[in-house]
Amino acid sequence: MSTLTIFSSARTPEAAAPSATNRPIPAVLGADLEVPVKGGRLVGYANLDYAASAPCLEPVSAAVTAALPAYSSVHRGAGYASQLTTARYEQARHTVRAFVGARPDDSVIFTRNTTDATNLLAGCLPEGTTTVVFDTEHHASLLPWRHAVRLAPPAFPGEAVRAADEALAAIEGPKLLVVTAASNVTGELWPIAALAHIAHRHGARILVDAAQLVPHRRLNLTALDLDYVAFSGHKLYAPFGAGALVGRRDWLAEGEPYLKGGGAVRSVGESVEWHDDPEPRHEAGTPNVLGAIALAAACDALTATGWTALVREEERLIARLRSGLASIDGVRELSLWGDDHPRVGIVSFTVAGYSAREVAEALSGEYGIGVRDGKFCAHPFVRHLLGTSGGASDGDCADDTGSAVRASIGIGSTQEHVDRLIEAVRDLVSRR
């Protein structure tokens, strides 16, 4: 069963391993932010909304500031500033490749975010490809595919592997399995190593949505034998509009260029000759250079800090948060696979007698706490967890009908933030 639970513990080699150099945990910008609350007071902001967007790390801000004086367009300029910026941009690509443990010949394509990355890959799938995807996915992984087989939420990790096995076995032709590494709703870790093994046994490939994993755990694409991973900078403490798609070159080299324009071509005449290399082929126009530099700086900062310290502090805080919420009458934590299943720093919950929006607004307006409420762009999954049904009338990601509250932690989260949330929810419940 070990392959089914490759991420069952933050201490497994593939999930989190100390780097050669361990440094103090870097600080985030905005740690001293004060916000107004009811009565006109100012209180320190308790940011518990990391799963939506993480704050900027100080080393990330410093890297962008250092790059700005020589900022220029990349790849086609002979001037010093262009050459220096090009070198920084391409170094960022190497940094991202190392951060996710990619193979030497894997492509690293800079995108806007995870959604952009999955849509890029969707446009490069061979003709007739069938995608297998669970209804537990974020919409970014659920919606881009032309031909998809959607699987019901599995009752336990082994059922996820079995369901994928059966679905892939029934498909002829090219096939792709798409799965999250860590749920953006519950934080629960998925058995991606076992799913990759099953995919390859059926001649399929696997794309892993790592948006919620890489800010919390080390990911080694090569060790896990993954074909593609996608993630966002804005969840990785680099809020400058960059993400990445990392993986095997062949589909990307043969797929339709994601954007058609300058840089994607070798030549243009009566016909167009596109680049064979996936990176220029899918990065037409002037790329988000500063975003790529920021993303690489975040990768460097997390790697240099060492995952052991980061994971240890996260596990301490998330255990305290879950235990505190569980002690409050009427609070229900959402979970697919039970209280004991390993997870990253995300907790979604409901409070009896209140809508999710009412809870979130009270936490913000009265206590200076930032959380998320809604369906978290994972409508089918949230409806499943809440035991509700619905369709288009359920509204968008912010609709509070059949919604939940999500608290998420990361670098910069403190015990005081966690305790403030617990006591605030306890206070709200006492008013019913």
C-alpha positions, -999 to 999 in steps of 0.1 A, spaced: 0 0 0 30 24 2 26 35 -34 -10 45 -26 2 68 1 33 83 -13 22 116 2 7 100 33 33 118 55 51 151 52 82 131 62 83 108 32 112 115 8 90 125 -21 68 147 0 93 167 20 130 165 24 154 189 40 176 208 16 213 208 20 211 244 34 186 253 60 180 290 67 154 309 88 119 309 73 117 340 51 93 368 60 63 379 40 54 414 31 23 427 49 30 409 81 24 442 99 -8 451 80 -35 466 101 -72 466 91 -103 483 104 -129 464 123 -163 472 139 -161 502 162 -133 518 142 -104 500 158 -74 489 138 -61 453 144 -33 433 129 -46 414 99 -49 376 103 -44 364 68 -59 329 66 -65 330 28 -33 316 15 -50 290 -7 -64 318 -28 -32 338 -31 -2 338 -8 15 370 2 48 380 -13 80 368 3 106 394 11 132 376 -11 108 376 -40 102 414 -37 140 419 -35 146 398 -66 121 418 -86 135 451 -73 170 441 -83 159 431 -118 140 463 -125 169 487 -133 180 465 -162 145 454 -172 141 449 -209 125 426 -235 141 392 -238 155 370 -265 158 393 -295 178 422 -282 216 428 -286 218 455 -259 232 448 -225 199 452 -206 182 428 -230 210 403 -227 210 405 -189 172 402 -186 172 373 -211 198 355 -189 177 361 -158 146 349 -175 163 317 -188 179 311 -154 144 313 -139 134 284 -162 163 263 -149 153 272 -113 117 261 -118 129 229 -134 151 220 -104 124 231 -79 99 204 -92 126 178 -98 120 177 -135 139 156 -160 167 173 -179 148 172 -212 115 184 -198 100 216 -210 93 245 -187 68 268 -202 59 300 -183 22 307 -181 0 331 -162 -12 305 -137 -24 269 -133 -55 275 -153 -35 289 -182 -11 259 -179 -38 233 -181 -55 250 -210 -22 252 -228 -17 215 -224 -53 208 -235 -46 225 -268 -16 203 -274 -32 169 -268 -29 145 -298 -61 142 -319 -86 119 -303 -72 121 -267 -96 112 -239 -90 128 -206 -100 111 -173 -106 135 -145 -123 133 -110 -152 155 -100 -131 165 -71 -109 188 -92 -107 225 -93 -124 239 -125 -90 246 -139 -84 209 -142 -120 199 -147 -131 220 -177 -105 225 -204 -107 191 -220 -124 184 -254 -132 147 -246 -134 138 -209 -145 110 -187 -155 123 -153 -152 101 -123 -172 103 -91 -155 114 -59 -138 82 -45 -146 71 -10 -109 63 -2 -75 66 -19 -75 30 -31 -109 36 -48 -94 65 -67 -67 42 -81 -92 15 -89 -116 39 -107 -88 54 -127 -76 19 -136 -110 8 -149 -116 41 -168 -83 41 -185 -86 4 -194 -118 11 -213 -104 38 -235 -88 33 -268 -63 58 -283 -44 85 -265 -54 92 -230 -45 116 -201 -53 113 -164 -57 146 -146 -55 148 -108 -47 172 -81 -19 166 -57 -36 184 -28 -72 194 -28 -80 232 -28 -111 224 -8 -100 200 19 -62 201 16 -61 163 14 -32 147 -4 -39 125 -33 -20 92 -42 -3 107 -72 25 81 -74 1 52 -76 -21 71 -101 9 78 -123 18 41 -122 -17 31 -132 -17 57 -160 15 44 -175 4 8 -172 -24 17 -196 -2 38 -219 -17 70 -206 0 101 -193 -7 120 -162 -10 158 -154 -8 168 -118 -23 201 -106 3 210 -80 -10 245 -73 -19 237 -37 10 213 -31 42 231 -40 37 260 -15 36 233 13 56 202 2 86 193 -19 76 178 -53 99 155 -73 84 150 -107 111 125 -117 108 104 -86 71 102 -89 72 95 -126 48 123 -135 44 135 -171 32 170 -165 28 193 -135 11 227 -134 12 254 -107 8 291 -100 32 317 -87 5 336 -68 0 306 -45 38 302 -41 45 336 -26 53 352 -60 22 374 -68 34 388 -101 12 369 -126 33 339 -136 29 301 -134 44 271 -151 37 240 -171 65 215 -167 67 181 -185 74 160 -216 84 179 -247 68 158 -275 31 167 -272 41 203 -265 64 205 -295 38 192 -318 7 210 -304 -8 241 -319 10 272 -306 -9 285 -276 -4 321 -288 4 330 -324 28 358 -328 64 370 -324 89 346 -310 68 315 -317 80 313 -353 112 304 -371 101 322 -403 70 338 -419 64 340 -456 37 325 -477 37 298 -450 46 298 -414 73 277 -398 67 273 -361 94 267 -335 100 230 -327 111 239 -291 80 241 -269 92 271 -249 93 297 -277 65 279 -295 41 286 -266 55 319 -253 48 342 -281 50 380 -275 69 396 -247 67 373 -217 61 382 -181 98 385 -173 94 399 -138 68 372 -130 92 345 -140 120 361 -120 96 363 -90 85 327 -94 121 315 -95 130 336 -64 102 320 -45 114 285 -55 149 294 -44 137 308 -11 117 278 -2 144 254 -12 171 273 8 149 274 38 145 236 39 111 218 39 115 203 73 110 235 92 82 247 69 63 215 72 68 211 109 54 246 116 25 241 92 15 208 108 16 223 143 -7 252 132 -31 232 111 -35 206 139 -43 234 164 -68 249 140 -86 216 133 -87 206 169 -101 240 179 -128 240 153 -138 205 162 -144 215 198 -171 240 187 -206 228 186 -222 232 151 -189 234 132 -183 208 106 -150 203 88 -153 191 52 -133 160 44 -133 134 16 -112 107 33 -116 113 70 -100 132 98 -67 112 98 -59 116 61 -28 137 56 -33 172 42 -17 206 36 -27 237 55 -63 240 43 -94 236 63 -129 241 49 -159 241 73 -195 251 78 -211 267 109 -247 257 117 -271 286 116 -249 308 94 -242 310 57 -206 308 46 -207 345 35 -221 356 69 -193 338 87 -166 353 64 -180 388 66 -182 386 104 -147 373 107 -134 402 85 -155 430 98 -154 422 135 -121 403 140 -98 413 112 -95 378 98 -93 370 61 -108 337 49 -125 325 17 -161 315 13 -179 299 -16 -175 268 -36 -138 275 -43 -142 270 -81 -148 233 -73 -186 232 -75 -192 195 -80 -168 186 -52 -182 210 -27 -218 199 -35 -207 163 -29 -191 171 4 -221 191 16 -246 166 3 -263 192 -19 -273 190 -55 -276 217 -81 -266 229 -115 -262 262 -133 -286 280 -108 -260 274 -80 -242 305 -93 -205 312 -95 -175 306 -72 -187 332 -47 -223 320 -43 -231 312 -7 -258 287 -15 -244 253 -4 -210 269 3 -183 267 29 -157 287 47 -120 280 39 -92 289 62 -57 283 48 -22 289 63 13 293 52 45 312 58 35 342 80 6 324 97 9 325 135 -6 308 165 -23 340 173 -40 340 139 -52 305 144 -64 311 180 -82 343 169 -101 324 143 -111 297 167 -123 321 193 -142 342 167 -161 312 154 -168 302 190 -182 337 197 -204 336 165 -218 302 176 -226 315 211 -248 342 195 -272 318 179 
